[in-house]
Structures are given as C-alpha cells and as structure tokens.
Amino acid sequence: MMNIGVYGGTFDPIHKGHARLLELAKTLGGLDKVIVMPDRIPPHKVREDMASPEDRLEMCRLTFAGHDDIEVSDWEIRQEGKSYSVLTLRHFKKLYPEDRLWFIMGSDMLTTFTQWYCYEEILTLAGLICLTRYSGDDAELEKAAEELRAKGGDIKILPADAFEVSSSQLRKLIAQGEDCEGYLDSRVRKYINSKGLYRKREG
C-alpha cells in the first residue's frame, strides 16, 4: 500500500514555497507519492492578471519535472461545475483503491474544515496533513484536529517555516519588472517571461 498525497492550489504562479511545503509533507508525512492539483477557478473569480489554467498547469509541470514521485494532474481544471475537494478525492480513490490518500492543507483550512462540503465523507476518503506556518496557532489547530479525530479522521499536523512571499506579491513584483529569481524555479521564470504572464496590460 502506498501513501499518496493530494496537494491542491491555484499556483498562480507556483513558487519555491509551494515546492518546499510539498517536500516537507512528503518527507515528514511519510508519503510515497504526491499528486499536484491546480484548482479550476470559477469564471466569476478570474482576475485580470490571472494565468490561464493551461499556463498554471504547465508551470507546475516545469517545477516538478524529473520528480518520478510527483505527478501533476489536470483532472480538476477539466471539470465543469463547482470544484469540491470531495469530488477530487472520490476520483482518486477509484484510481487508487488499495492505497491511502492524504489531503495536504494549510492551517487556515483545518480550522474551518467542518464548513467544507461533505467534510465527513472527505475524512473517510483521506487523512489530512496540515502544514502550520505559525507557532501561535498550535492550541487552536490541536483543538480542531481532536474534533475531527473524534469523527474518525486521521490528522497529522506538521511544522513548516513561513515562505517570505506569496503568489499575489509575486504577481505584483513581476508586473513591476522584477526578476524574482529567489522565489521561482528558473524554468518557471523563463516560461512567465516568454508568455508575458502577469505583465500590466496597455490601454
């Protein structure tokens, strides 16, 4: 039996912080494989500077090229209708019925998890790996984890240092002409430059 992580996100753009969190989840969570899942974004949430689903998918593929234990999936961005995590996990449970799925999330997601659509079913489909970047939220996280464990959930809370920049900050820096070498994989930087992503539009 394999332990398989599912790591979703907008990844607009994917940066070294995302890659580092994935490696932490894989190493500390004892994962054999991780599926990276760019989110499908509803049309009414699309920003003017947003990269297309195809561009976000390609940047993820470039970031993890050469990693045999990391798969980048286009399953979610190909779906119609609302994009719920439970639907994604149902899909992968059918693909990997004999393996254990682990849904990778941030600490803010764990504390609001009981508000998610079909959250109790999610607990039957996958364990949760929560990456916490703030030392002050330990008590709140443990309380949320214990409540989910009481419902049969398998929850792992793993420490992770905060990355000094977010995707939204990177988009602003790129729009200002910054290189962002310290934050982006070199292949992703070249792709962004070649496609003119996140640049200010004229007119």
KETIVO-811776 format. One record per residue: residue in three letters; x, y, z of N, C-alpha, C, O in turn. Coordinates in pm, whole numbers, padded with zeros to 5 digits, always signed. Example, Ala and Ser with C-alpha at 12.3 -4.5 7.8 and 13.67 -1.06 7.14 Angstrom:
ALA+01319-00569+00780+01230-00450+00780+01320-00330+00780+01424-00332+00846SER+01285-00225+00708+01367-00106+00714+01290+00003+00787+01341+00114+00804
***
This chain:
MET+00084-00120+00000+00000+00000+00000+00087+00125+00000+00183+00136+00077MET+00052+00220-00088+00124+00347-00092+00047+00454-00015-00075+00449-00004ASN+00123+00550+00039+00065+00671+00096+00079+00781-00009+00190+00819-00046ILE-00037+00831-00058-00038+00926-00169-00096+01059-00123-00209+01065-00074GLY-00018+01166-00138-00065+01300-00102-00135+01367-00219-00096+01347-00335VAL-00238+01446-00190-00306+01528-00290-00287+01674-00248-00334+01715-00142TYR-00218+01750-00332-00177+01887-00298-00239+01983-00399-00190+01997-00511GLY-00347+02049-00359-00417+02140-00448-00382+02285-00421-00333+02320-00313GLY-00407+02368-00520-00383+02511-00504-00405+02583-00636-00414+02521-00742THR-00414+02715-00628-00428+02793-00751-00296+02795-00827-00294+02789-00950PHE-00184+02803-00752-00049+02801-00811-00037+02907-00921-00009+02876-01037ASP-00060+03033-00882-00067+03142-00980+00024+03260-00941-00026+03365-00900PRO+00157+03243-00954+00228+03127-01006+00273+03033-00893+00274+03072-00776ILE+00310+02912-00929+00371+02821-00832+00511+02871-00801+00584+02911-00892HIS+00550+02870-00673+00681+02923-00636+00755+02824-00545+00704+02717-00512LYS+00876+02864-00505+00960+02773-00427+00900+02740-00291+00930+02635-00234GLY+00816+02828-00239+00748+02800-00113+00652+02682-00127+00645+02596-00039HIS+00579+02677-00239+00491+02563-00265+00571+02434-00272+00533+02332-00213ALA+00683+02440-00345+00766+02320-00361+00823+02274-00228+00832+02154-00201ARG+00862+02370-00144+00919+02335-00013+00814+02271+00077+00843+02174+00147LEU+00692+02324+00075+00584+02266+00156+00553+02124+00110+00529+02035+00192LEU+00555+02103-00021+00531+01968-00074+00637+01871-00024+00606+01760+00018GLU+00763+01913-00030+00872+01826+00015+00861+01796+00164+00888+01684+00207LEU+00821+01895+00244+00801+01873+00387+00690+01772+00412+00704+01681+00493ALA+00579+01790+00341+00466+01698+00357+00506+01557+00318+00468+01459+00383LYS+00584+01547+00211+00626+01416+00161+00721+01348+00260+00707+01229+00289THR+00817+01424+00310+00918+01367+00399+00862+01339+00538+00869+01227+00588LEU+00805+01444+00601+00756+01430+00738+00627+01349+00745+00598+01284+00846GLY+00549+01351+00637+00422+01277+00635+00436+01135+00587+00339+01060+00586GLY+00558+01097+00547+00582+00959+00503+00509+00923+00375+00458+00811+00362LEU+00504+01017+00279+00431+00994+00155+00522+00929+00050+00639+00964+00037ASP+00466+00835-00025+00539+00770-00133+00527+00847-00264+00612+00836-00353LYS+00419+00925-00275+00390+00996-00399+00301+01115-00366+00223+01109-00272VAL+00312+01224-00446+00224+01339-00428+00164+01376-00564+00235+01384-00664ILE+00034+01399-00566-00036+01446-00685-00060+01596-00668-00129+01638-00575VAL-00004+01676-00756-00021+01822-00753-00141+01856-00841-00149+01816-00957MET-00235+01932-00783-00364+01953-00847-00396+02103-00860-00450+02162-00766PRO-00363+02166-00974-00405+02306-00991-00557+02317-00987-00627+02238-01050ASP-00607+02416-00913-00751+02435-00898-00814+02485-01027-00753+02558-01105ARG-00939+02444-01047-01021+02508-01151-01085+02630-01088-01144+02621-00981ILE-01073+02745-01154-01125+02869-01097-01257+02905-01164-01263+02912-01287PRO-01364+02928-01086-01492+02969-01145-01476+03099-01224-01400+03187-01183PRO-01547+03113-01337-01533+03232-01422-01549+03365-01347-01480+03462-01378HIS-01641+03371-01248-01664+03498-01179-01551+03535-01083-01549+03646-01029LYS-01457+03442-01062-01345+03471-00972-01216+03501-01048-01112+03528-00986VAL-01221+03497-01180-01100+03518-01259-01057+03665-01250-01136+03756-01273ARG-00928+03686-01215-00873+03821-01209-00817+03859-01346-00791+03773-01430GLU-00800+03988-01367-00746+04035-01495-00604+03983-01519-00566+03953-01632ASP-00526+03972-01410-00386+03929-01427-00367+03779-01410-00254+03732-01398MET-00476+03704-01409-00466+03562-01380-00415+03483-01500-00455+03507-01614ALA-00325+03389-01472-00277+03299-01577-00386+03198-01609-00467+03164-01522SER-00388+03150-01731-00490+03052-01773-00466+02919-01702-00356+02894-01653PRO-00568+02834-01695-00547+02701-01636-00433+02625-01703-00356+02555-01637GLU-00422+02639-01836-00316+02570-01909-00178+02621-01869-00083+02543-01856ASP-00166+02752-01849-00038+02809-01806-00003+02766-01664+00112+02733-01635ARG-00102+02767-01574-00076+02727-01436-00036+02579-01430+00051+02540-01352LEU-00102+02497-01512-00069+02356-01520+00074+02336-01570+00149+02256-01514GLU+00111+02408-01674+00245+02394-01732+00352+02440-01633+00458+02378-01625MET+00326+02547-01557+00425+02593-01458+00445+02487-01350+00557+02469-01301CYS+00338+02418-01312+00351+02310-01214+00434+02196-01273+00520+02139-01206ARG+00409+02163-01399+00485+02055-01464+00633+02090-01474+00718+02004-01454LEU+00662+02214-01505+00802+02257-01514+00870+02249-01377+00985+02204-01367THR+00799+02291-01273+00856+02291-01138+00896+02151-01094+01000+02133-01031PHE+00813+02052-01125+00836+01917-01074+00885+01819-01181+00881+01698-01161ALA+00932+01872-01293+00988+01786-01398+01107+01708-01342+01193+01764-01274GLY+01110+01579-01371+01220+01496-01322+01196+01431-01188+01279+01354-01140HIS+01082+01463-01124+01047+01401-00995+00950+01286-01022+00831+01309-01045ASP+00999+01164-01019+00914+01049-01050+00804+01027-00947+00702+00965-00976ASP+00825+01078-00825+00726+01057-00719+00630+01175-00704+00555+01183-00607ILE+00631+01266-00803+00537+01379-00803+00466+01382-00938+00529+01392-01043GLU+00333+01374-00933+00252+01376-01056+00170+01505-01058+00108+01541-00958VAL+00170+01575-01171+00087+01694-01188-00037+01654-01266-00027+01603-01377SER-00153+01677-01208-00280+01632-01267-00363+01749-01320-00371+01854-01256ASP-00424+01729-01436-00514+01831-01491-00660+01794-01464-00750+01855-01522TRP-00684+01697-01376-00821+01646-01356-00916+01758-01312-01026+01771-01365GLU-00874+01838-01214-00967+01936-01158-00996+02049-01256-01110+02094-01265ILE-00896+02095-01330-00922+02207-01421-01005+02163-01542-01057+02247-01615ARG-01018+02031-01564-01100+01983-01675-01247+01964-01636-01330+01934-01722GLN-01280+01981-01507-01416+01955-01461-01507+02075-01484-01463+02190-01486GLU-01634+02046-01502-01736+02151-01513-01807+02165-01378-01802+02074-01295GLY-01873+02277-01358-01947+02297-01234-01855+02331-01118-01736+02357-01137LYS-01911+02331-00998-01833+02369-00880-01726+02265-00851-01745+02145-00870SER-01612+02315-00804-01497+02229-00780-01488+02200-00630-01441+02284-00553TYR-01532+02083-00590-01529+02045-00449-01420+01940-00426-01399+01851-00508SER-01351+01953-00314-01244+01859-00281-01295+01715-00272-01223+01622-00309VAL-01417+01697-00225-01470+01561-00210-01480+01491-00346-01459+01370-00354LEU-01511+01567-00452-01521+01508-00585-01385+01463-00635-01371+01357-00696THR-01284+01546-00608-01146+01511-00646-01101+01385-00574-01041+01296-00635LEU-01129+01377-00444-01086+01261-00366-01162+01135-00404-01105+01026-00402ARG-01289+01147-00439-01364+01030-00488-01297+00976-00615-01282+00855-00631HIS-01258+01067-00703-01194+01028-00829-01065+00951-00803-01042+00845-00862PHE-00980+01004-00714-00851+00940-00691-00863+00814-00607-00779+00724-00615LYS-00968+00807-00525-00990+00682-00450-01027+00568-00545-00992+00453-00521LYS-01097+00601-00654-01129+00499-00755-01002+00456-00829-00986+00339-00863LEU-00912+00552-00852-00786+00520-00921-00692+00439-00833-00620+00352-00881TYR-00694+00469-00703-00601+00404-00609-00679+00341-00493-00664+00384-00379PRO-00762+00241-00521-00850+00186-00417-00774+00115-00305-00825+00105-00193GLU-00654+00066-00333-00578-00008-00231-00480+00080-00153-00415+00033-00060ASP-00471+00207-00191-00373+00296-00129-00440+00396-00034-00562+00412-00036ARG-00358+00462+00048-00408+00559+00145-00385+00700+00090-00272+00738+00062LEU-00493+00775+00076-00482+00913+00031-00465+01008+00149-00520+00986+00257TRP-00387+01114+00126-00367+01219+00226-00388+01354+00159-00322+01386+00060PHE-00479+01432+00214-00509+01564+00159-00423+01668+00231-00434+01684+00353ILE-00339+01738+00157-00244+01834+00215-00308+01972+00219-00360+02019+00118MET-00303+02037+00335-00369+02167+00351-00291+02258+00445-00203+02213+00518GLY-00326+02385+00443-00269+02482+00536-00350+02487+00664-00461+02435+00671SER-00294+02552+00766-00359+02555+00897-00493+02627+00893-00584+02592+00968ASP-00507+02729+00807-00634+02802+00799-00746+02711+00749-00863+02728+00785MET-00710+02615+00664-00812+02523+00612-00859+02425+00719-00977+02391+00724LEU-00768+02381+00806-00805+02283+00907-00905+02342+01006-01000+02274+01047THR-00885+02467+01045-00973+02527+01146-01113+02555+01092-01206+02574+01171THR-01130+02558+00959-01263+02580+00901-01314+02454+00829-01411+02461+00753PHE-01248+02342+00853-01276+02222+00775-01420+02172+00791-01476+02117+00696THR-01479+02189+00907-01615+02140+00928-01718+02219+00847-01836+02181+00843GLN-01675+02328+00782-01765+02405+00695-01756+02359+00550-01830+02408+00465TRP-01665+02266+00521-01647+02219+00384-01763+02130+00340-01828+02065+00423TYR-01787+02128+00212-01891+02043+00154-01854+01896+00174-01745+01852+00136CYS-01945+01820+00235-01925+01676+00259-01796+01646+00335-01726+01550+00304TYR-01764+01728+00436-01636+01711+00504-01624+01576+00573-01514+01521+00582GLU-01736+01521+00622-01728+01392+00689-01694+01280+00591-01626+01183+00627GLU-01742+01293+00467-01704+01195+00365-01556+01207+00331-01488+01107+00309ILE-01506+01331+00326-01363+01352+00299-01279+01275+00401-01178+01216+00365LEU-01321+01276+00526-01247+01206+00632-01242+01056+00609-01150+00988+00655THR-01343+01002+00538-01342+00859+00508-01257+00827+00385-01211+00714+00368LEU-01235+00928+00300-01161+00908+00176-01011+00932+00193-00929+00872+00124ALA-00975+01020+00288-00834+01059+00301-00802+01105+00443-00889+01155+00515GLY-00676+01086+00481-00627+01151+00600-00592+01297+00566-00584+01333+00449LEU-00573+01379+00667-00539+01520+00645-00398+01548+00696-00364+01514+00810ILE-00316+01610+00613-00186+01659+00655-00194+01811+00659-00212+01875+00555CYS-00180+01867+00778-00190+02012+00796-00051+02069+00818+00018+02033+00913LEU-00010+02160+00729+00120+02227+00742+00097+02361+00810+00029+02449+00756THR+00154+02377+00929+00134+02501+01004+00258+02589+00997+00369+02544+01025ARG+00237+02715+00959+00348+02809+00943+00355+02909+01058+00440+02999+01057TYR+00267+02894+01156+00263+02991+01266+00270+02919+01399+00188+02830+01426SER+00365+02955+01482+00382+02885+01609+00269+02918+01707+00245+02842+01801GLY+00201+03029+01686+00099+03071+01782-00035+03003+01767-00123+03022+01851ASP-00053+02923+01662-00186+02864+01641-00193+02717+01681-00287+02646+01644ASP-00093+02670+01756-00086+02528+01792-00210+02481+01868-00267+02376+01836ALA-00251+02558+01968-00365+02516+02051-00493+02509+01969-00570+02414+01982GLU-00515+02608+01884-00636+02610+01801-00636+02493+01702-00739+02431+01678LEU-00519+02465+01645-00508+02355+01550-00532+02220+01616-00604+02135+01563GLU-00473+02201+01733-00490+02074+01804-00637+02052+01843-00687+01940+01838LYS-00703+02161+01881-00845+02152+01914-00926+02108+01791-01012+02020+01800ALA-00898+02172+01676-00967+02136+01552-00936+01992+01513-01024+01919+01469ALA-00809+01952+01529-00768+01816+01493-00837+01714+01582-00882+01610+01533GLU-00847+01742+01711-00911+01648+01803-01059+01631+01771-01113+01521+01780GLU-01125+01740+01732-01267+01731+01696-01285+01643+01573-01381+01566+01564LEU-01193+01654+01477-01201+01572+01356-01163+01428+01384-01220+01336+01325ARG-01067+01407+01473-01029+01270+01511-01146+01199+01580-01164+01079+01564ALA-01224+01276+01656-01340+01218+01724-01445+01171+01624-01529+01086+01655LYS-01439+01227+01503-01531+01186+01397-01469+01079+01307-01524+01045+01203GLY-01353+01026+01349-01288+00921+01274-01179+00967+01180-01123+00887+01105GLY-01147+01096+01183-01045+01149+01095-00904+01115+01139-00877+01101+01258ASP-00814+01101+01042-00671+01076+01067-00598+01206+01033-00586+01240+00916ILE-00548+01277+01134-00494+01411+01114-00348+01416+01158-00313+01374+01268LYS-00262+01468+01068-00123+01493+01103-00096+01643+01094-00125+01706+00992ILE-00040+01700+01200-00002+01841+01199+00150+01849+01192+00220+01799+01280LEU+00201+01912+01087+00345+01918+01062+00394+02063+01061+00328+02149+01004PRO+00510+02091+01123+00562+02228+01125+00625+02266+00992+00689+02184+00926ALA+00606+02391+00952+00665+02440+00828+00697+02588+00844+00612+02666+00887ASP+00819+02627+00809+00856+02768+00816+00779+02847+00710+00752+02797+00601ALA+00746+02971+00744+00675+03057+00650+00768+03095+00535+00887+03121+00555PHE+00712+03099+00414+00786+03148+00297+00766+03299+00292+00658+03349+00322GLU+00872+03371+00255+00869+03516+00272+00786+03591+00170+00773+03713+00180VAL+00729+03522+00071+00650+03592-00030+00534+03502-00074+00545+03379-00072SER+00423+03565-00113+00306+03491-00159+00293+03504-00311+00362+03584-00373SER+00204+03424-00369+00181+03432-00513+00130+03570-00552+00170+03624-00656SER+00042+03629-00470-00011+03762-00504+00099+03867-00502+00101+03957-00586GLN+00191+03857-00407+00304+03950-00404+00395+03929-00524+00447+04026-00581LEU+00415+03804-00563+00498+03775-00680+00437+03833-00808+00509+03885-00893ARG+00306+03825-00821+00241+03881-00940+00267+04031-00949+00291+04085-01057LYS+00262+04098-00834+00288+04243-00833+00433+04272-00870+00461+04365-00946LEU+00526+04192-00815+00668+04213-00846+00697+04190-00994+00771+04265-01055ILE+00637+04085-01050+00657+04057-01193+00600+04170-01278+00661+04210-01377ALA+00483+04221-01238+00421+04333-01311+00510+04457-01310+00507+04538-01402GLN+00590+04470-01202+00682+04584-01190+00816+04558-01259+00905+04643-01256GLY+00829+04440-01321+00951+04409-01393+01059+04343-01312+01173+04331-01358GLU+01026+04300-01188+01125+04233-01104+01154+04091-01156+01068+04028-01217ASP+01275+04043-01132+01318+03913-01183+01263+03797-01099+01230+03691-01154CYS+01254+03816-00968+01202+03714-00874+01282+03584-00875+01227+03476-00853GLU+01411+03595-00901+01497+03478-00912+01495+03392-00786+01498+03269-00794GLY+01491+03456-00669+01497+03381-00544+01370+03307-00510+01369+03223-00420TYR+01261+03337-00580+01131+03283-00544+01074+03182-00642+00986+03103-00607LEU+01124+03183-00767+01066+03099-00872+01170+03004-00930+01287+03040-00944ASP+01128+02883-00963+01212+02791-01037+01256+02860-01168+01177+02932-01229SER+01380+02838-01209+01432+02906-01328+01349+02875-01453+01332+02960-01539ARG+01298+02751-01461+01216+02713-01578+01083+02787-01577+01030+02822-01682VAL+01029+02810-01457+00903+02884-01445+00925+03031-01480+00842+03092-01547ARG+01038+03087-01436+01070+03227-01470+01078+03244-01622+01024+03340-01676LYS+01145+03152-01689+01158+03160-01835+01020+03150-01902+00991+03219-01999TYR+00937+03062-01848+00804+03043-01906+00721+03171-01889+00655+03216-01984ILE+00723+03229-01770+00648+03352-01743+00695+03463-01837+00613+03536-01893ASN+00826+03476-01854+00879+03581-01942+00841+03557-02088+00806+03650-02160SER+00850+03430-02131+00820+03400-02272+00673+03423-02306+00640+03458-02419LYS+00585+03402-02207+00441+03418-02230+00390+03557-02192+00276+03592-02220GLY+00477+03636-02126+00435+03769-02082+00330+03766-01973+00245+03855-01965LEU+00335+03663-01888+00234+03650-01782+00252+03756-01675+00364+03796-01642TYR+00139+03801-01620+00133+03894-01506+00183+04033-01540+00199+04116-01450ARG+00209+04061-01665+00252+04195-01703+00131+04287-01710+00020+04242-01737LYS+00153+04414-01685+00045+04511-01695+00003+04526-01841+00087+04537-01931ARG-00128+04525-01862-00177+04538-01997-00193+04684-02034-00234+04768-01953GLU-00159+04713-02159-00171+04853-02206-00317+04885-02236-00397+04798-02270GLY-00348+05015-02222-00481+05061-02259-00582+05053-02148-00698+05089-02167
***
